[in-house]
């Protein structure tokens, strides 16, 4: 019985490693891989929740287009995930922009 009690600290440390440290390392490694694989044209979500399209890359800095003609610079580490690639074509790009412009705005503070 005393031998089992002596092993409890080692078992607790092993369990902590397997349940906390190892998964955290895996998530961190996956996040770094994701941030290094960012390409121009992809739609990304920032850690703040803002969605933008990657317009340029320069080392650890990413140029993001948040609206047509509006670009901002962010640290590459601020990218939380890739939402999907943005595909622009003559038909779908213009149609999507028109649909967004013609959508009903449900903001009561805005009066037209």
C-alpha positions as CSV (number, residue, x, y, z in Angstrom):
1,X,0.0,0.0,0.0
2,X,2.8,2.4,0.9
3,X,4.5,1.7,-2.5
4,X,1.3,2.8,-4.3
5,X,1.2,6.0,-2.3
6,X,4.8,6.8,-3.2
7,X,4.0,6.5,-6.9
8,X,1.0,8.9,-6.8
9,X,3.1,12.1,-7.4
10,X,4.7,10.5,-10.5
11,X,1.3,9.3,-11.7
12,X,-0.1,12.8,-11.2
13,X,2.7,14.4,-13.1
14,X,2.3,11.9,-16.0
15,X,-1.4,12.6,-16.1
16,X,-0.9,16.4,-16.1
17,X,1.6,16.0,-19.0
18,X,-0.7,13.8,-21.1
19,X,-3.8,15.8,-20.4
20,X,-2.5,19.4,-20.5
21,X,1.0,20.0,-21.8
22,X,1.0,17.6,-24.8
23,X,-2.3,18.8,-26.3
24,X,-1.2,22.5,-25.8
25,X,2.0,21.8,-27.7
26,X,0.1,20.2,-30.5
27,X,-2.3,23.1,-30.8
28,X,0.6,25.6,-30.8
29,X,2.5,23.7,-33.4
30,X,-0.6,23.5,-35.6
31,X,-1.2,27.3,-35.2
32,X,2.3,28.1,-36.3
33,X,2.0,25.8,-39.3
34,X,-1.3,27.5,-40.2
35,X,0.2,31.0,-39.9
36,X,3.2,30.0,-42.1
37,X,1.0,28.5,-44.8
38,X,-1.0,31.7,-45.4
39,X,-1.2,32.7,-49.1
40,X,-2.4,35.8,-50.9
41,X,-6.1,35.6,-51.7
42,X,-7.2,33.5,-48.7
43,X,-9.9,34.7,-46.4
44,X,-8.8,34.7,-42.8
45,X,-10.2,35.4,-39.3
46,X,-8.1,37.4,-36.9
47,X,-7.9,36.6,-33.2
48,X,-10.2,39.6,-32.7
49,X,-12.9,38.0,-35.0
50,X,-12.4,40.3,-37.9
51,X,-12.6,38.7,-41.4
52,X,-10.3,39.9,-44.1
53,X,-8.7,38.8,-47.3
54,X,-4.9,38.4,-47.5
55,X,-3.6,41.1,-49.9
56,X,0.1,40.7,-49.3
57,X,2.8,39.0,-47.2
58,X,6.0,40.5,-45.8
59,X,7.8,38.3,-43.3
60,X,5.9,38.5,-40.0
61,X,3.6,41.2,-41.4
62,X,0.4,40.5,-43.4
63,X,-1.5,43.1,-45.4
64,X,-5.2,42.4,-45.1
65,X,-8.0,43.9,-47.2
66,X,-11.0,44.4,-44.9
67,X,-13.1,46.2,-47.4
68,X,-12.6,47.0,-51.1
69,X,-9.8,49.5,-51.2
70,X,-9.2,49.4,-47.4
71,X,-6.0,47.6,-46.4
72,X,-4.5,47.2,-42.9
73,X,-1.3,45.7,-41.6
74,X,-1.3,42.9,-39.0
75,X,1.2,40.6,-37.4
76,X,1.0,37.2,-38.9
77,X,0.6,35.8,-35.4
78,X,-2.8,37.6,-35.1
79,X,-4.4,35.2,-37.7
80,X,-6.6,32.7,-35.9
81,X,-7.8,30.6,-38.8
82,X,-8.3,30.4,-42.5
83,X,-11.9,30.7,-43.4
84,X,-11.5,29.9,-47.1
85,X,-10.1,31.0,-50.3
86,X,-11.6,34.1,-52.0
87,X,-12.3,33.4,-55.6
88,X,-13.1,36.4,-57.8
89,X,-14.4,36.1,-61.3
90,X,-16.3,38.4,-63.5
91,X,-19.6,36.8,-62.8
92,X,-19.5,35.7,-59.2
93,X,-17.4,38.7,-57.8
94,X,-19.6,41.4,-59.2
95,X,-22.8,39.5,-58.4
96,X,-21.6,38.9,-54.8
97,X,-20.8,42.6,-54.4
98,X,-24.2,43.6,-55.8
99,X,-26.0,41.1,-53.5
100,X,-24.1,42.5,-50.5
101,X,-25.0,46.1,-51.5
102,X,-28.6,45.3,-52.0
103,X,-29.1,43.3,-48.9
104,X,-31.5,44.5,-46.3
105,X,-29.8,46.4,-43.4
106,X,-31.4,45.6,-40.0
107,X,-29.5,48.3,-38.2
108,X,-32.2,50.5,-36.5
109,X,-29.7,53.3,-35.9
110,X,-29.2,53.8,-39.6
111,X,-31.9,55.8,-41.2
112,X,-32.3,56.2,-45.0
